[in-house]
Amino acid sequence: MAAKNSWWEGAVIYQLIPRSYSDGNGDGIGDLQGLSSRLSYLRWLGIEAIWLTPLYPSPLQDGGYDITDFKSIHPDLGDLAAFHRFLTAAHDQGMRVILDLVLNHTSHLHPWFQRARWAPKGSTERDVYVWSDDPNRYAKAPVLFRKFEASNWQWDEVAEQYYLHRFLRHQPDLNYENPWVQEQMLEVVDFWLERGVDGFRLDAVPFLFESEGTRCEGLPETHSFLKKVRKRVETNGRDVLLLAEAIQPVDEAAPYLADDELHGAFNFALTAHLFAAIASGNCKKLRLCLQDAQRVVPGCRWALPLRNHDELWLGDGHLVSEDVIQSIRSGLHEGHGHWLNWGINRRLAPLLNGDPRANRLLHALLYSLPGMPCLYYGDELGMGDWPGLRDRDPNRTPMAWTPARNGGFSSAPDPLLVLPAITAPGYDYRVVNVEVQKQLPGSLLNWHRRMLTCRRLLPALRRGDFQIIESAHPSVLIYSRSTSRMTVLIAANLSGAGASLRIDLSKWKGARTREVLWGCEYPVADDNWFIYLPSYGFSWWLIGEVEEEDVS
């Protein structure tokens, strides 16, 4: 289990795309200068850590995940000096910074690949990547980008061999059987640690090694290399988070969280079950998923996203069962017609048909379940998307700051914007933006701030023990978070219909009970405690008296 004093335990992580967040120099592209100017907003909101998608030089054929230099900054975003200023400013505001570290592949324009394709077959330079004369190798490994690629192999006319690409064809896979590759990537970790970053989100970690007859995911050799990364980080002497992106069921993701490996991993199976529960109005399988996650890795080591820069990944029945996938596709708005590779290519608000009640409910669960809640930029506003843009760009449009032109993202002419600002009905940036919502006490943005304030004042929600409480209603999920001095009870109705039920609180019989958000007194806890939750309703209650030092 993670050390008790680790900064990330229960931390709220805010994911943003620097190119889409704030433009500081007026060229239409978000940058580090613009991002630095928005740090006070993130601190006001209650964010504890900022996760940045890749900042590195790149031809940008895959949103910056196709990298040509791991030790520099893309000139559109600034330079290393600008990064240092941003990092210092974030630390001054009390926030940590997490970088995306892409271990699995590079751009085909990376100097390593250009040398490899011209080098003789079997040479040290060629073996930096994975090559084959036979495109049928590793046949059991699924094609991840099946809308864009028919195979995991691409013929290279210069090399006169096929190279492996588990992602897009312009992203050749590095060969981790080569010790030189391992050492180079460890040196990348060293480089950014020396500059003071607080953590790494390790992209696509299951795919580092390959083996015939397997899915080429999470092999023992991969775990061995990740242990080397952990050891390298620990020699730095600082508390640095290693967070795995492993789109796998909890039992398969759990090995990444060995005590000598990574500190955290995204729980994508839980994400799918949350959406399935709200789509079907039944939370039976969600309860089982929560129990499984805590059974295999107890505590707060799971990172909990709702949406991010990718599609809502559902898979082929490997991540979650087929009936869960069908519940989501049939029960959520736009579940049909926006299927990209293995999931639905929508932002959170459109996926929920713009219903702020469902939005609040899912985030109320995120902020009270054990783990690290991950908030995707703009979801605190209920931002929309632009269906029809290339690949996953519908989810990556500019942040809406004000009702001014381009949503206050940039002063550049519209054609120069990195992506168009949202003007779709119901999500127009002139209405859905930070400036407007800050002024409305009942806005979604102010609700998020209030919830994060409550979470910060209630240590039980950050690192308390987790226990599911029996619910007689199929749509209502009930659980408690407890420390030695504090208990918070959470109940959530994942149905569009109201729900009334009785709960057995005999464990706390006679204890004072107060609703958290408004401080309303409820009847004392007993074995026949009655509650009513409206459609998509939820509530947090404090049970018992709380000593002052627990909430300071």
C-alpha positions in Angstrom: 0.0 0.0 0.0 1.2 3.5 -0.7 2.9 5.3 2.1 0.6 7.3 4.3 2.4 10.6 3.7 2.3 10.3 -0.1 0.9 13.5 -1.6 -1.2 11.6 -4.2 -3.2 9.6 -1.7 -6.8 10.7 -2.5 -5.5 13.7 -4.5 -7.8 15.4 -7.0 -6.1 15.3 -10.5 -7.2 17.7 -13.3 -6.3 16.6 -16.8 -5.8 19.2 -19.4 -4.5 19.5 -22.9 -2.0 22.4 -23.0 -2.7 23.1 -26.7 -6.4 23.5 -25.9 -6.4 25.2 -22.5 -5.2 28.8 -22.8 -3.3 30.7 -25.5 -0.8 33.2 -24.0 0.8 34.6 -27.1 -2.2 35.0 -29.5 -1.2 32.4 -32.1 -4.3 30.3 -31.7 -2.6 27.5 -29.9 -2.6 27.0 -26.1 0.8 27.2 -24.5 2.6 27.2 -21.2 2.4 30.9 -20.9 -1.4 30.8 -21.1 -1.6 27.8 -18.8 0.5 29.6 -16.1 -2.0 32.5 -16.2 -4.8 30.1 -15.3 -3.3 28.4 -12.3 -5.1 30.7 -9.9 -8.4 29.3 -11.4 -7.3 25.7 -10.8 -6.3 26.5 -7.2 -9.7 28.3 -6.7 -11.5 25.2 -8.0 -9.7 23.0 -5.5 -7.3 21.0 -7.8 -4.3 19.3 -6.1 -2.5 17.9 -9.2 -2.4 18.9 -12.9 -1.9 16.1 -15.5 -0.5 17.5 -18.8 -0.9 15.5 -22.0 2.4 15.4 -24.0 4.4 18.6 -24.3 7.2 17.2 -26.4 8.2 18.0 -30.0 6.0 16.0 -32.3 4.4 16.1 -35.8 1.1 16.0 -34.0 -0.4 13.1 -36.0 -1.8 11.7 -32.7 -2.2 14.7 -30.4 1.4 14.8 -29.3 1.6 11.1 -28.4 3.9 10.6 -31.4 7.1 12.0 -30.1 10.4 13.1 -31.8 12.3 14.3 -28.7 11.6 13.1 -25.2 13.8 15.8 -23.6 12.4 19.0 -25.0 9.2 21.1 -25.3 7.2 21.6 -28.5 8.0 25.1 -29.8 4.2 25.8 -30.1 4.0 25.5 -26.3 7.2 27.3 -25.3 10.6 26.0 -24.2 12.2 24.4 -21.2 12.5 27.9 -19.5 8.8 28.4 -19.9 8.2 24.9 -18.5 10.3 25.8 -15.5 8.3 29.0 -14.9 5.1 27.1 -15.1 6.3 24.3 -12.8 7.5 26.9 -10.2 4.2 28.8 -10.4 2.2 25.6 -10.0 4.3 24.6 -6.9 3.8 28.1 -5.5 0.1 27.6 -5.8 0.3 24.3 -3.9 -0.3 22.1 -6.9 1.7 19.1 -8.3 2.5 18.5 -11.9 2.2 15.1 -13.6 3.7 14.6 -17.1 2.5 12.1 -19.7 5.4 9.7 -20.4 4.9 7.7 -23.6 7.1 4.6 -23.1 5.7 2.3 -25.8 6.5 4.1 -29.0 7.9 7.2 -30.8 7.0 9.1 -34.0 8.2 7.5 -37.2 10.1 10.8 -37.6 12.1 10.3 -34.4 15.9 10.2 -35.2 16.0 6.7 -33.7 13.5 5.3 -36.2 15.1 7.1 -39.1 18.5 5.5 -38.2 16.8 2.1 -37.6 15.2 1.9 -41.0 18.4 2.8 -42.9 20.6 0.5 -40.7 21.4 -3.1 -41.7 19.0 -5.8 -40.7 20.0 -7.2 -37.3 22.2 -4.2 -36.4 22.1 -2.5 -33.0 20.5 0.6 -34.6 17.8 -1.5 -36.3 17.0 -3.4 -33.1 15.8 -0.2 -31.4 12.4 -1.0 -32.8 10.4 -4.3 -33.4 10.9 -5.7 -36.9 9.7 -8.8 -38.7 9.8 -10.4 -42.1 6.4 -11.9 -41.3 3.3 -9.7 -40.7 1.5 -12.6 -39.0 3.6 -12.5 -35.8 1.8 -11.9 -32.5 -1.5 -12.7 -34.2 -3.4 -12.8 -30.9 -2.6 -9.1 -30.2 -5.7 -7.1 -31.0 -5.5 -4.1 -33.4 -6.2 -1.2 -31.0 -7.0 1.5 -33.7 -9.2 -0.8 -35.7 -11.0 2.1 -37.5 -7.7 3.3 -38.9 -5.5 0.3 -39.1 -6.0 -3.3 -40.4 -2.9 -4.7 -38.9 -0.3 -4.1 -36.2 2.4 -4.3 -38.8 3.5 -1.8 -41.5 5.9 -2.5 -44.4 8.8 -0.1 -44.6 10.3 0.1 -48.1 13.7 1.4 -46.9 14.2 -1.2 -44.2 12.5 -3.9 -46.4 10.9 -5.3 -43.3 7.6 -4.8 -41.3 7.7 -2.8 -38.1 5.3 -3.3 -35.2 2.9 -0.5 -34.2 0.3 -1.3 -31.6 -1.0 2.2 -32.1 -1.1 4.1 -35.4 1.3 3.3 -38.3 3.3 6.5 -37.7 4.0 5.3 -34.1 6.5 2.4 -34.3 6.9 0.4 -31.1 10.2 0.5 -29.3 12.0 -2.8 -28.7 12.3 -3.2 -24.9 14.3 -6.5 -25.4 17.1 -4.1 -26.3 18.9 -2.9 -23.1 19.9 0.3 -24.8 16.2 1.2 -25.2 15.5 0.6 -21.5 18.4 2.8 -20.4 17.4 5.6 -22.8 13.8 5.7 -21.4 15.1 5.6 -17.8 17.3 8.6 -18.7 14.2 10.4 -19.9 12.7 9.8 -16.4 15.8 11.2 -14.9 15.7 14.3 -17.1 12.3 15.3 -16.0 12.8 14.4 -12.4 15.8 16.7 -12.3 13.5 19.5 -13.6 11.2 18.9 -10.6 8.1 17.2 -12.0 5.9 15.4 -9.3 4.7 12.4 -11.3 4.3 10.5 -14.5 1.2 9.1 -16.2 2.7 6.1 -18.0 1.0 5.8 -21.3 0.0 2.4 -22.7 2.1 0.4 -20.2 0.8 -3.1 -21.0 2.3 -3.2 -24.5 6.1 -2.8 -23.8 7.0 -6.4 -24.5 5.7 -9.0 -26.9 5.3 -12.8 -26.8 4.0 -15.2 -29.4 0.6 -16.8 -28.5 -0.5 -14.0 -26.1 -2.4 -10.7 -26.4 1.0 -9.0 -25.8 -0.3 -7.2 -22.7 1.1 -7.1 -19.2 3.8 -9.7 -19.7 6.3 -10.5 -16.9 9.0 -8.6 -18.7 6.9 -5.5 -18.7 6.5 -5.7 -15.0 10.2 -6.2 -14.6 11.0 -3.0 -16.5 8.4 -1.0 -14.5 10.1 -2.1 -11.3 13.3 -0.6 -12.8 11.4 2.7 -13.3 10.2 2.6 -9.7 13.7 2.1 -8.4 15.0 4.9 -10.6 12.4 7.2 -9.3 13.1 6.3 -5.7 16.8 7.1 -6.1 15.7 10.7 -6.7 14.6 11.0 -3.1 11.3 12.8 -3.7 7.7 11.6 -3.5 7.0 11.0 -7.2 3.8 9.4 -8.5 3.9 6.6 -11.1 0.4 6.2 -12.5 -0.3 3.4 -15.0 -2.7 3.7 -18.0 -3.6 0.0 -18.3 -7.0 -0.5 -20.0 -7.6 -3.9 -18.4 -10.0 -5.5 -15.9 -9.1 -4.9 -12.2 -7.6 -8.3 -11.7 -5.2 -7.8 -14.7 -4.4 -4.1 -13.7 -3.7 -5.0 -10.1 -0.2 -6.5 -10.7 1.0 -3.0 -11.7 0.3 -2.0 -8.2 2.8 -4.3 -6.5 4.6 -2.7 -3.6 7.8 -2.4 -5.7 6.2 -1.3 -9.0 3.8 1.5 -9.6 1.9 3.7 -7.1 -1.5 3.9 -8.9 -3.4 2.8 -12.0 -6.6 4.0 -13.7 -9.7 1.9 -13.0 -11.3 2.0 -16.5 -13.5 -1.0 -15.6 -15.1 1.1 -12.9 -15.6 3.9 -15.4 -17.6 1.6 -17.7 -19.6 0.2 -14.8 -20.5 3.8 -13.6 -21.9 4.6 -17.1 -23.7 1.2 -17.3 -25.4 1.8 -14.0 -26.6 5.2 -14.9 -27.7 4.0 -18.3 -29.7 1.0 -16.9 -30.7 2.4 -13.5 -29.3 -0.7 -11.9 -26.1 -0.7 -9.8 -25.8 -4.4 -8.9 -22.7 -4.9 -11.2 -21.3 -1.5 -10.1 -21.3 -2.8 -6.5 -19.5 -6.0 -7.5 -16.9 -3.9 -9.5 -16.2 -1.7 -6.4 -15.9 -4.8 -4.2 -13.5 -6.4 -6.7 -11.3 -3.3 -6.9 -11.0 -3.1 -3.2 -10.4 -6.8 -2.8 -7.5 -6.9 -5.2 -6.0 -3.5 -4.2 -7.4 -2.0 -1.0 -7.0 1.6 -0.2 -6.7 4.7 -2.5 -4.4 3.6 -5.3 -7.0 3.5 -8.1 -7.2 6.7 -10.3 -10.9 7.3 -11.1 -11.7 9.0 -14.4 -15.1 9.6 -16.0 -13.9 11.0 -19.3 -10.6 12.0 -20.8 -8.9 12.9 -24.1 -9.7 9.4 -25.6 -12.9 7.6 -26.4 -14.9 6.0 -23.6 -13.1 2.7 -23.9 -15.4 -0.4 -23.6 -13.5 -3.0 -25.7 -14.5 -6.3 -27.0 -15.7 -7.9 -23.8 -12.2 -8.1 -22.3 -12.4 -5.0 -20.1 -16.1 -5.5 -19.1 -18.7 -8.0 -20.0 -20.7 -7.7 -23.2 -24.0 -7.0 -21.3 -22.3 -4.0 -19.6 -21.2 -2.7 -23.0 -24.8 -3.1 -24.4 -26.3 -1.3 -21.4 -24.1 1.7 -22.2 -24.6 1.7 -25.9 -28.4 1.4 -25.6 -29.0 3.5 -22.5 -26.8 6.6 -23.0 -27.5 9.4 -25.4 -25.4 9.2 -28.5 -24.4 5.6 -27.6 -25.0 4.8 -31.2 -23.4 6.6 -34.1 -20.3 7.8 -32.2 -18.4 4.5 -31.8 -14.8 5.1 -32.8 -12.4 2.1 -32.2 -13.5 0.4 -29.0 -15.7 3.0 -27.4 -17.9 6.1 -27.6 -16.3 9.3 -28.8 -18.2 11.9 -26.8 -17.5 14.3 -23.9 -19.3 13.7 -20.6 -22.1 16.3 -20.9 -23.4 15.2 -24.4 -23.1 11.6 -23.4 -25.5 12.3 -20.6 -27.8 14.3 -22.9 -26.8 17.5 -21.1 -28.5 16.5 -17.9 -26.7 18.3 -15.0 -28.2 16.0 -12.4 -26.5 12.9 -13.9 -23.3 14.9 -14.2 -23.4 15.9 -10.5 -24.3 12.4 -9.5 -21.3 10.7 -11.3 -18.9 13.3 -9.9 -20.4 13.0 -6.4 -19.4 9.3 -6.6 -16.0 10.1 -8.0 -15.3 12.5 -5.2 -16.3 10.1 -2.5 -15.0 6.7 -3.7 -11.6 5.6 -2.6 -8.9 6.7 -5.0 -7.7 9.7 -7.0 -10.6 11.5 -8.7 -9.6 12.6 -12.2 -11.5 15.7 -13.6 -11.2 16.3 -17.3 -10.9 20.0 -18.3 -14.2 21.6 -19.1 -16.3 18.9 -17.4 -16.6 21.2 -14.4 -18.6 23.4 -16.8 -20.5 20.8 -18.6 -18.7 21.6 -21.9 -19.8 20.0 -25.1 -17.9 18.6 -28.0 -17.7 18.9 -31.8 -18.7 15.6 -33.5 -17.2 15.2 -36.9 -13.7 16.4 -36.1 -10.8 14.2 -36.9 -10.2 11.1 -34.8 -10.6 12.0 -31.1 -10.5 15.8 -31.6 -14.2 16.2 -30.8 -13.2 15.8 -27.1 -10.2 18.1 -27.3 -11.6 21.5 -28.2 -10.6 24.8 -26.5 -11.5 25.6 -22.9 -14.3 28.1 -22.6 -13.2 31.0 -20.3 -15.5 34.0 -21.2 -18.3 34.9 -23.5 -15.8 36.8 -25.7 -14.7 35.6 -29.1 -13.2 32.1 -29.1 -14.4 31.7 -25.5 -11.5 33.8 -24.2 -9.2 30.9 -25.2 -7.2 33.0 -27.8 -7.2 36.4 -29.4 -6.2 34.9 -32.8 -8.5 34.9 -35.8 -10.8 31.9 -35.8 -9.1 30.0 -38.7 -5.8 29.9 -36.7 -7.3 28.2 -33.7 -5.9 24.7 -32.8 -9.5 23.5 -32.9 -12.9 25.4 -33.2 -14.5 26.6 -30.0 -17.9 25.0 -29.2 -21.0 26.8 -30.6 -23.3 23.8 -30.6 -26.8 24.5 -29.1 -26.9 24.0 -25.4 -23.1 24.1 -25.2 -22.3 27.5 -26.8 -19.2 29.0 -25.2 -21.0 32.3 -24.8 -23.2 30.6 -22.2 -21.1 27.6 -21.0 -17.9 29.3 -19.7 -16.0 30.0 -16.5 -16.8 33.7 -16.2 -20.6 33.2 -16.5 -20.7 30.2 -14.2 -18.6 31.8 -11.5 -21.3 34.4 -11.1 -24.1 31.9 -10.8 -24.3 30.3 -7.3 -26.2 27.3 -8.6 -23.9 26.7 -11.6 -22.2 23.4 -12.2 -18.8 25.0 -11.7 -19.6 26.4 -8.3 -21.1 23.0 -7.4 -17.8 21.3 -8.2 -15.9 23.8 -6.1 -18.2 23.3 -3.2 -17.9 19.5 -3.5 -14.1 19.7 -3.6 -14.1 22.0 -0.6 -16.2 19.5 1.3 -13.9 16.7 0.3 -10.9 18.6 1.5 -12.5 19.2 4.9 -13.5 15.5 5.3 -10.4 13.3 5.6 -12.5 10.2 5.5 -13.3 10.9 1.8 -9.7 11.2 1.0 -8.2 8.2 2.7 -10.9 6.5 4.8 -11.8 2.9 4.8 -14.5 1.8 2.3 -17.5 -0.4 3.1 -20.5 -1.1 0.9 -23.8 -1.1 2.8 -26.7 -3.3 1.9 -29.3 -1.6 -0.2 -32.8 -3.0 -0.9 -33.3 -0.7 -3.9 -31.6 -1.9 -7.2 -30.9 1.7 -8.2 -29.3 2.9 -5.0 -25.6 2.5 -4.1 -24.8 3.0 -0.4 -21.3 3.0 1.2 -19.4 4.5 4.0 -15.9 6.1 4.3 -14.4 6.0 7.8 -11.4 7.0 9.7 -10.9 6.4 13.4 -12.6 9.7 14.2 -15.0 10.3 11.3 -17.6 8.5 9.2 -19.2 9.8 6.1 -22.2 7.9 4.6 -22.9 8.2 0.9 -26.1 7.2 -0.9 -26.6 7.7 -4.7 -29.7 7.0 -6.9 -28.5 6.0 -10.4 -32.0 6.0 -11.8 -34.2 8.6 -13.5 -37.0 7.8 -11.0 -37.1 8.8 -7.3 -36.2 6.1 -4.7 -37.2 5.7 -1.1 -35.7 3.0 1.2 -34.7 2.1 4.7 -31.1 1.5 5.7 -29.7 -0.4 8.6 -27.4 1.9 10.5 -27.3 -0.1 13.6 -23.5 0.0 13.6 -23.9 3.7 14.5 -27.1 3.5 16.4 -27.9 6.7 18.4 -25.2 8.7 16.6 -26.0 12.3 15.4 -26.5 12.5 11.6 -26.0 15.6 9.5 -26.2 16.2 5.8 -22.8 17.5 4.6 -23.5 20.1 1.9 -26.1 22.1 3.8 -25.5 21.0 7.4 -29.1 19.8 7.9 -29.9 17.6 10.9 -31.3 14.2 10.2 -32.8 11.7 12.7 -30.2 9.9 14.7 -28.8 6.7 13.2 -30.7 3.4 13.9 -31.5 0.1 12.3 -34.5 1.4 10.4 -33.2 4.7 8.9 -35.4 6.1 6.2 -34.2 8.2 3.2 -35.6 9.5 -0.1 -33.5 10.3 -3.1 -34.9 12.1 -6.1 -34.0 11.0 -9.6 -30.2 11.0 -10.0 -30.1 12.2 -6.4 -27.3 11.7 -3.9 -26.4 12.8 -0.4 -23.4 12.7 1.9 -24.0 12.5 5.7 -21.7 12.9 8.6 -22.4 10.3 11.3 -21.4 11.1 14.9 -19.5 14.0 16.3 -16.3 15.1 14.5 -13.4 16.5 16.5 -12.1 19.8 15.2 -8.7 18.7 14.1 -10.2 16.1 11.8 -11.6 18.7 9.4 -9.0 21.4 9.6 
